Amino acid sequence: MNPISARQAAAAVFRPVDSPNVAWRHQAENDSCSTPSFVADGHVVASDGEHLLYLEADGSRCWDRPTGGWTPFRPAARPSGGALWAPEGGALHAYDAAGNKPWIFGHGMQMASIQPAVAPNGDVFVCMRDAERRAPCLLRLSAAGDEIWRAPLPMHASAPPLPDGTGGAIVRCDDDRVIHLDGNGREVWNRPLPERLNGRPALAPDRSVWIGNDCGQLFRIGSEGEARAVFQADGQLRGAPAFDGDRAYVTSMDRRLYALDLQGREIWRHDVGEFLEDGAVVLPDGTVVVAGFEGAIHALTRSGQLAWTERVGRSPSALVTDGRGTVVLGARAQVVALRPGAALETLERHAPLEEPPAITHEDGWIVVDNVRVPRRGGPSVKR
């Protein structure tokens, strides 16, 4: 790398990064960018409705694959690289890291899950229907696309299954019931719940399953399938609860983020001023991030104080995190990556420098030479 001046380094940072919290933005060709997912090496998988997008860790496009028409089905990253996608709502297509297609599963079947679920070992869980009999089943496939087992379901499951970490999965069926299947595809429990069960399930640290409904009820389901309501919100609960140590974070369409203990008792609530349809994510430093329906991303401290807000575009998709502090989401015709303090981190990675910039911290600001950048939780920038 050729040596660059401090001013050139600052320009290299502030030209692509329009906010201290934005790491990168990828402009898509269509305005239906769906929930992205991370590959283990940092690549990002997403769809704009008409293309499968495989992005580098810096947001540049590695490759894409068209579908020939708009599709609501969302791709999922494969841990070893590549993606899984049902571009036409039928068979499940696997792509490797180079964009080649090593296998296709499910000829003559129809996809029911809006998105496949992938376990850390590469196993795939997906709900599909036989095209002739229309009977729904949950399938567990190996990373190589071989069927391990299939289990019949009483109703199709449009929400992605939730791998349980032992080879089984939790499924929310569209007839308002939650089913747990073990690593051999056998039913562990089958629990009907009150109607309008449109929430996403999540596993708590004690391996109980938490899920909400459109009446604002939050349920805890134990290991034997015993269920009880542990919390009542004022709006629909549709996102998956997020867990961090001794607490759970629950988002609601009543515009609030709730922090609860593991018994469901409220610790605090914060009104972000817009509907919260998808669940929260928790960063390694304990920061809790939520996506508002009007297009703002809100980050709160563990104590419930607003740390920063970033506007990305109306109706952003669900947030996902790589576990190291980066969050990605789809926002209409963009895939956006957020990383608090991204500008400073990028600047500090530029080396060697002829004249290293003077970086100081004062009163909520980061000062790089004469450029002032707000720190997370610091003063807002007028635009």
N, C-alpha and C positions, 0 to 999 in steps of 0.2 A: 504494500500500500504506500502510495506517495505521501510524504508529510503534508498536512494541511494546517492552515492557520486557525486560530480560535474563531474568527468570524466565519470562515468557511465551514467549520465544524457546526457552529450554531445554525447556519443556513441549511446544512444537511439534515439537521434535526427538525427545524421548524417548517421546512417546506412540505414534507410528507405528513407531518403530525399536526393536526389542526387544534389539538387540545392536549394538555398534559396527561389526560386519562386515555387518549386514543392511541393505540399502538399502530394500527393501520386500518384502512378501508379498502374493500375490494368491490369495484363497480361491476354488477352483473348485467346480463342482457335482458332479463325479464324482472318484473317487480313482485315476484312471489318467493323471495328467499326464505327457505325453511330453516328449522332448527339445525345448526351445524353440529359436528362432533369431532373430537380430537383423535388423531392417530398417536401412538406412543412416541414417535419421533418428532412430533410437533406439527405435522401436516394437518390440514383442516379439510373435512369433507362437508359439502353442503349441496343444495339444489336451488335453482331459481325457478323451478317448475317445469322448465323445458330442457335443462342441462344438468348433468351431474358435474359438480365442480370439485376439483382436487387442487387445493391451494398449498403453496409453500408456507413455512412458518412465518414468513414476513408478509403474507397476504398476496403475493404474486401468483399468477395462475400456472400450475404445473401441467395439467391437462384437463380436458372436459369431454363429456360424451353426451350427445343429444338424444332425446327420446322420441322425436318426431311429432310431439304434441304435448299439451300441458298435462301434468299429472300431480295429484296431491300427495303421492307417496314420497316419503322422506328417506334419504340414504343414511347409513350408519357406517362409521369407520371400523375397519378391521385392525386389531391391535398390531399385527405384523406389517401393516401397510396395505393401502387399497381401501375398497368400500364394498358395501352390499346395498342393492337397490332393486326395486321392482318397478322399472320405468313405465310399464304399461299395466300395472296392477295384476299381472299374472305371475309367471315364474320369477323366482329370486335369482338375480344375477350377481356374481362375485367378480370384482375387479382387483387386480394386484396393484402394487405401487407404481408400475409403469403404465397402467391403464389397460392392460390385457385382461381377457376374461377367461380365467382358468376353469370355471364351472358355472352351470345353471341348474337350479333345482326347482321342480314343481311344474313341469309341463302338464297341461291339463288341469291345473289348479288355479285358484284365484286368491290373491292376497287379501287378508282381512285386517292385519295389523297395519296401522298407518306408517310404522317404522319397525324394522327388526331390532331386536336387542342382542347385543354381543357381550359375552362374558370375557373376563381378562384372559382366559386361555384360548379364546377364539371361537368357542362354541356359540352357536346361533339359536335364538329362540324366536319363533314367529308363528302367528296364527294364520292358517290358510283354510280354504274350503275346496272340497272336491267339486269340480265344475259341473258334474252330472248330478250327484246326490245332494250337493250344497251342504253337506255335513261339516261343521267346523271342527278343527282339531288344533292343538298346540304341538308344534314340531320342535325337536331339539336336533340340530345338525352339528357335525364336527366342523372344524375350520377348513377341512378339505371338501365340504359339501356332502358328506355321507350322512344318511339318516341314522340317528342313534335311537330315537323313539318318537312315537306320536301318541297323543292322548286325546280322546274325544272330549269336546266341550259342549255344554248344554246350549250355548249361544256363542256367536262369534265375538271376538275381543278386538275392538278397533284400537285401543290404547296399546302402546308397546308393552310386552311382558317385562317383568322385573326379575332378572336372575337372582337366585337366593344365595349364591356363593358355594353351593354344595352339589351343583349339577341339576338342581330343580329350578322352579320359577313360580312367581306369584302372578296371577292373571286376573285382571278386572274385566269380567264379561259385561256385555251390553244389556243384560237383564238384571242389573243391580246386584250382582254377587261377586265375591272374591274367592278364588280357588288357589290353593297351594298344592303344587305337584312336586314330588320328590325327585331325586336324581335318576330314578328308573321310570319316571312318568306316571307313578301311582299317586292317587289323590290322598293328600294328608288331611286336608279339611276343605269344606265347601260351605261358605258362609253368605247367605242372602242378607242384605242390609237395606235400610230404608231407601225409598225410591229417589230417583234423580242422582244416582251415584256416578258423577262425572269427574271425580278427582283421580289423581294418579297415586298409586301406592308407593310407600317408601318403607325400608327396613330400619327400625330403630337399633341402637346399640345392643339391646337385649334380645334382638331378633323378632320382636313383635312387629306387626304390620300396621302402619298408620295410613288412613285414607279419609278424605272429606267428601261431602256431598253438596248439592246445590241448595240445601236448606241451612248451610252453615255449620252442620254437625261434623265434628272430627271424631273418628272411631279408632280405637286400638284393638287389634285382633291378636290374641295370644297364641301360644304354640299348639294348643288343642283346638283352635278355631273359636274360642270364646271371645265375644265382641262386646264392647261397651263404649258409649259416647263419653269422651273425656273433656271436650271443650265445645263451646257454642260461639260462633262468630255472627256478625250481623249481615254477612253476605256469602255468596257462593264460595266454596273451597274447591278449586280445580287443580291447583299445582301440587306437586309432590312435596310433603314436608322435608325440610333439610335439617340434618342433625349435626351438632358440634359439641362434643363432650357431653355435658350434663344438661343440654337444652335442645329444643326443637324450634325451628322457625317456620311459621305458617303464613302464607299470603292469602288474601281474601279480596273478593270483588267489592267489599265495603271500603276499599282504598287503604286498608291497614296491613302492616306487617306485625305479626304477633310473635313475641318470644315466650316460649312455654318451658316449664321444667318437664322432666320425663314422666310425670304423672298427669300432665295436661293443665297444670295450674299456670295462670298468666304471670309473667315476670314484668313485661312492659309491652306497650303497643305504640306504633308510630304511624300516623296518617300521612301518606305521601301525596295525597291530593288527586290520585287517578286510580282506576281499577287495576288490580293485580290478579291477572288470570293465571300466570305461570308461577312456578315455585322459585324460591330463592336459591342462591349458591353462596357458599362460605369460602372465603379466601384463607390462605395459610395464616395470616395475621389476625384472623377472627372477624374481619370486615364482612358484612352481610350485604349482598347485592341483589336488587330486584328490578324487574322491567315493568314499567307502567304502560297501560294501554294507550296513552296519548303519545308515547314515544320517548319518555325520559327514563334513564337508568339512574337509580338511587342507590347510594352506598351508605350504610349505617355502621356505627361502631357496635361492639358487643354490648355496650350499655344503652344503645338505642338512640344515640345522637347522630344527626345527619353529617356524613363526612364529605360527600361530594355528589353532584348531580350532573349528568351528561345527557344531552338530547341527541338521539340518533335517528328518529323518524317514527311516524305513527305505527302502532301495532307491531312492535318488535316481537320476534320469536322468543322461545324459551332460551334462557341463558345456560351455557355449559362452561365448565372450567377445566383447565388442564391439571389442576392440583398444585400449580406452582405460582399462581397469581394472575394468570391471563384468563380473561373471559371472552368468549365469542358469542355472537348472536346474528340472526338475520334481521334486516330492517328494510322492508320493501325491496328495492333493487340493489341492496348492498349487503355484504357480509362485513361486520365490524368487529375488531378486536380491541378490547379495553385492557389497559394495564396501568393502574395508578402509578404516577411518577414516570411514565414511559419516556417523556422527553429527556428528563435528567439521566435515566438509565442508558438511553441510546447515546446521549452526548458523552457520557463517561466511558462508553465502549469504544469511541473513536480514538485510535492510537496508531502510530505515535503522532504527537502534535509538535509543531515547531514552537508554538506559544500556548501551552496549556491554559485553558480559560480559568478565570478566577470564579470558583463556585462557593457561595456563602449562603447561609440561611438566616432570615430575619423576619420576625413577626408574621409567620404564616406564608412567607414567600421564599422561593429559591431564586437567587440572583446569579446569573451566568454572565460574567462581564457586566454589561449594562442592560441585559435582558432579564425582566422579572417574570417568573413563572409561578402561579399559585400552587402551594403544596396541597396535598390531600387534606381537606378539612379547613384550608386556609380561605382567604378572601376570594370571592367570585370575580370572574372577569367579565366586564361589560362588552357586549358584542353589538 
